[in-house]
Amino acid sequence: MDYCEVTPPDGLFGLVKVGWTLSVPNDAPRWIEHHATPDGCMEIIRRRSGRSEWQGAQPEAFIAGALTKPANLRFAAGSSFVALRIWPWTWKLISCQSPGDLSDRWGPLEVDAPDFHMPDTVEAAFAAMSAFRPSETMQAMAAALPSSRTPAELASAAGLSLRTLQRWFETNVGQPPRTYLRIVRFGDAFAGLPAAGIGLADHAMDHGFADQAHMSREFRSLAGAPPGSAKDRGHGPFIAPEIDRS
C-alpha cells in the first residue's frame, strides 16, 4: 500500500489533524486486509476507485467514527482513497450528529452530512473545510492534547474547569476525557514508532506510560499487536495482519 499524509494549512488548526491518501496497487491480491488503529480522530473518506469493506461494503463517500479498538478493514486491488482526519468536535460543525454515535462504525456521508461534499483531492478537501471556523476552545484542545496526561492537566491548559471540560467532552467528543486521553496517548505513541530512534522503554516514558510493560499492554489492547510487531507491520495508521509462517 502507498500511504501519504499531508499537513493542513494553518487556518484549519483545531479542525483537521491531517489529510491523507492511500492506494493499493492493481497487481495486489484481490483483497488485502489491514487493521486500523485508534488515534482519537474521525475520518471523512472518499474512495476514488475500487472497493472497501469494514462491517460490510462501504459507499464512495463516508464518515468513519473514532475507534476505541482495532478495526478490521479490507481493500480491493486497485483501490484508492482521499481523506481528512478530523477531531471529533469538528464533526459537530459539519453534521448535527453526535460524534459518539459513530464510535467504532461508519455512516454514508450523504446521509449523515448531506450538505458537505468530500472532494477527490486533499487540497480540494482542505478548501472545502475552510468554510468552517474553529472556536478558541477547539484550538486550545488540539494544542493541549499531545502534552496533557490527565483531565486536570487538559482542563488547565484549555482554560476550563474540570466539570466544564467533562461537559464539553460529553457534547463534542462523545467520550469521557480520561478515556479519550488514553486513546490519544496511544495514537501518538503508535505514530512515533516508525521514526523512533530510541529504545521502547524510553519511548514509553516519553509518551506518558508508566513503563514499557504498560505501553505493551495498551498496544495489545488498542492495536492488537505488541509495539515491535506494530512497528514492523505498520503502514501509517494501518497494521498488516501477522502472517502465520508455521
C-alpha positions as CSV (number, residue, x, y, z in Angstrom):
1,M,0.0,0.0,0.0
2,D,1.1,3.6,-0.7
3,Y,0.0,5.8,2.2
4,C,0.8,9.5,2.4
5,E,-0.1,12.3,4.8
6,V,-0.5,16.0,4.0
7,T,-0.2,18.7,6.6
8,P,-3.3,21.0,6.6
9,P,-2.9,24.8,6.3
10,D,-2.7,26.8,9.5
11,G,-6.2,28.1,9.2
12,L,-7.5,24.5,9.8
13,F,-5.7,24.0,13.0
14,G,-8.1,22.8,15.6
15,L,-10.3,21.2,12.9
16,V,-8.2,18.9,10.8
17,K,-5.3,16.9,12.1
18,V,-4.0,15.7,8.7
19,G,-5.1,14.9,5.2
20,W,-4.1,11.6,3.7
21,T,-4.2,9.4,0.6
22,L,-3.9,5.7,0.2
23,S,-3.7,3.5,-2.8
24,V,-3.5,-0.2,-3.4
25,P,-1.5,-1.5,-6.4
26,N,-3.5,-3.0,-9.2
27,D,-1.4,-6.2,-9.0
28,A,-2.0,-6.7,-5.3
29,P,-4.0,-9.7,-4.2
30,R,-7.8,-9.4,-4.9
31,W,-8.3,-8.3,-1.3
32,I,-5.8,-7.2,1.3
33,E,-6.6,-6.9,5.0
34,H,-5.3,-4.4,7.4
35,H,-6.2,-3.3,11.0
36,A,-6.9,0.4,11.6
37,T,-5.7,1.7,15.0
38,P,-7.4,4.2,17.3
39,D,-6.0,7.7,17.5
40,G,-8.9,9.8,18.8
41,C,-9.9,11.1,15.4
42,M,-12.7,10.6,12.9
43,E,-12.2,10.2,9.1
44,I,-14.1,11.8,6.2
45,I,-13.2,9.4,3.3
46,R,-13.8,9.4,-0.4
47,R,-12.9,6.3,-2.3
48,R,-11.7,7.3,-5.7
49,S,-11.5,3.8,-7.2
50,G,-12.0,0.2,-6.2
51,R,-13.9,-1.3,-3.3
52,S,-13.5,-1.3,0.5
53,E,-15.1,-3.2,3.3
54,W,-15.5,-2.7,7.1
55,Q,-18.6,-4.0,8.7
56,G,-19.9,-4.5,5.2
57,A,-19.3,-2.9,1.8
58,Q,-18.7,0.9,2.0
59,P,-20.1,3.6,-0.2
60,E,-18.0,6.0,-2.3
61,A,-18.0,8.7,0.5
62,F,-18.4,8.0,4.2
63,I,-17.6,9.2,7.7
64,A,-15.7,6.8,9.9
65,G,-16.2,7.3,13.7
66,A,-13.4,7.4,16.2
67,L,-12.2,4.0,17.1
68,T,-11.9,2.5,20.6
69,K,-10.4,-0.8,19.4
70,P,-8.7,-2.1,16.2
71,A,-10.9,-2.2,13.1
72,N,-10.6,-4.9,10.5
73,L,-10.5,-3.4,7.0
74,R,-10.4,-4.9,3.5
75,F,-9.2,-3.0,0.4
76,A,-9.6,-4.4,-3.1
77,A,-6.7,-4.3,-5.5
78,G,-6.6,-1.0,-7.4
79,S,-8.5,0.9,-4.7
80,S,-7.5,4.5,-3.8
81,F,-8.7,6.9,-1.2
82,V,-8.5,10.5,-0.1
83,A,-9.4,11.5,3.4
84,L,-9.4,14.1,6.1
85,R,-8.6,13.1,9.7
86,I,-10.6,15.4,11.8
87,W,-11.0,16.0,15.5
88,P,-14.4,14.7,16.8
89,W,-15.6,18.2,17.7
90,T,-15.2,19.2,14.0
91,W,-18.0,16.7,13.1
92,K,-20.3,18.8,15.3
93,L,-19.8,21.7,12.8
94,I,-20.5,19.6,9.8
95,S,-23.3,17.4,11.0
96,C,-26.0,17.6,13.7
97,Q,-25.0,14.0,14.6
98,S,-23.1,13.4,17.9
99,P,-19.5,12.1,17.4
100,G,-20.2,9.4,20.0
101,D,-23.0,7.9,17.9
102,L,-20.4,6.9,15.3
103,S,-17.8,5.3,17.6
104,D,-16.4,2.1,16.0
105,R,-18.6,2.3,12.9
106,W,-19.1,4.3,9.7
107,G,-22.0,6.1,8.1
108,P,-22.8,7.3,4.5
109,L,-21.7,10.9,4.1
110,E,-24.7,11.8,2.0
111,V,-27.0,10.7,4.9
112,D,-25.0,11.9,7.9
113,A,-23.8,15.2,6.4
114,P,-25.8,15.9,3.2
115,D,-24.6,19.4,2.9
116,F,-20.9,18.5,2.9
117,H,-19.2,17.2,-0.3
118,M,-15.9,15.4,0.1
119,P,-13.7,16.2,-2.9
120,D,-11.3,13.7,-4.5
121,T,-8.1,15.5,-3.7
122,V,-6.6,16.5,-0.4
123,E,-6.1,20.1,-1.5
124,A,-9.8,20.5,-2.5
125,A,-10.8,18.8,0.7
126,F,-8.8,21.4,2.7
127,A,-10.5,24.1,0.7
128,A,-14.0,22.7,1.5
129,M,-13.1,22.6,5.2
130,S,-12.2,26.3,5.1
131,A,-15.9,27.2,5.3
132,F,-15.7,26.2,9.0
133,R,-14.0,28.1,11.8
134,P,-12.6,26.5,14.9
135,S,-13.6,28.1,18.2
136,E,-10.9,29.1,20.7
137,T,-11.7,26.0,22.8
138,M,-11.3,23.7,19.8
139,Q,-7.9,25.2,19.0
140,A,-6.9,25.0,22.7
141,M,-7.9,21.3,22.8
142,A,-5.9,20.4,19.7
143,A,-2.8,22.3,21.1
144,A,-3.0,20.8,24.6
145,L,-3.9,17.2,23.9
146,P,-0.4,15.9,23.0
147,S,1.2,17.0,26.3
148,S,-1.7,16.5,28.7
149,R,-1.6,13.3,30.7
150,T,-4.7,13.8,32.9
151,P,-8.1,15.5,32.5
152,A,-7.0,18.1,35.1
153,E,-3.9,19.0,33.0
154,L,-6.0,19.2,29.9
155,A,-8.6,21.4,31.6
156,S,-5.9,23.8,32.9
157,A,-4.2,24.0,29.5
158,A,-7.6,24.8,27.8
159,G,-8.6,27.3,30.5
160,L,-11.6,25.3,31.6
161,S,-12.8,23.9,34.9
162,L,-12.7,20.1,35.2
163,R,-16.5,20.0,35.3
164,T,-16.8,22.2,32.2
165,L,-14.3,20.0,30.4
166,Q,-16.3,16.9,31.2
167,R,-19.5,18.5,29.8
168,W,-17.7,19.8,26.7
169,F,-16.4,16.3,26.0
170,E,-19.8,14.8,26.5
171,T,-21.2,17.1,23.8
172,N,-18.3,17.5,21.4
173,V,-16.3,14.2,21.7
174,G,-18.7,11.5,22.9
175,Q,-16.1,10.0,25.3
176,P,-15.0,10.9,28.8
177,P,-11.8,13.0,28.9
178,R,-9.8,10.2,30.6
179,T,-10.8,7.6,28.1
180,Y,-10.1,10.0,25.2
181,L,-6.7,10.9,26.6
182,R,-5.7,7.2,26.8
183,I,-6.5,6.8,23.1
184,V,-4.7,9.9,22.0
185,R,-1.6,8.9,24.0
186,F,-1.6,5.5,22.3
187,G,-2.1,7.1,18.9
188,D,0.8,9.4,19.4
189,A,3.0,6.6,20.6
190,F,2.0,4.4,17.7
191,A,2.6,7.2,15.1
192,G,6.1,7.8,16.6
193,L,7.2,4.1,16.4
194,P,8.5,4.0,12.8
195,A,10.7,7.1,13.4
196,A,11.7,6.2,17.0
197,G,15.5,6.1,17.3
198,I,15.3,5.3,21.0
199,G,14.5,2.1,22.9
200,L,11.0,1.1,23.6
201,A,11.4,1.8,27.3
202,D,12.4,5.4,26.6
203,H,9.6,5.7,24.0
204,A,7.1,4.6,26.6
205,M,8.3,7.2,29.1
206,D,8.3,9.9,26.5
207,H,4.6,9.2,25.8
208,G,3.4,9.1,29.4
209,F,3.2,5.4,30.0
210,A,4.3,4.1,33.4
211,D,6.8,1.8,31.8
212,Q,7.4,-0.4,28.7
213,A,5.1,-3.1,30.0
214,H,2.3,-0.6,30.4
215,M,2.8,0.6,26.8
216,S,2.9,-3.0,25.5
217,R,-0.4,-3.8,27.2
218,E,-2.0,-0.7,25.6
219,F,-0.7,-1.7,22.2
220,R,-2.1,-5.2,22.5
221,S,-5.4,-3.8,23.5
222,L,-5.7,-0.9,21.0
223,A,-3.5,-2.2,18.1
224,G,-3.9,-5.9,18.5
225,A,-0.1,-6.3,18.4
226,P,2.9,-5.5,20.6
227,P,5.0,-2.4,19.8
228,G,7.8,-4.2,18.0
229,S,5.4,-6.1,15.7
230,A,3.3,-3.0,15.1
231,K,6.4,-1.1,14.0
232,D,7.4,-3.8,11.6
233,R,3.9,-4.2,10.1
234,G,2.7,-0.6,10.2
235,H,1.7,1.5,7.2
236,G,0.5,4.9,8.5
237,P,-2.3,4.1,10.9
238,F,-2.8,0.6,9.5
239,I,-1.2,-2.7,10.6
240,A,-1.0,-5.6,8.2
241,P,-2.1,-8.9,9.8
242,E,0.7,-11.1,11.1
243,I,1.5,-14.0,8.7
244,D,1.4,-17.4,10.1
245,R,4.7,-19.0,9.0
246,S,4.3,-22.3,10.8
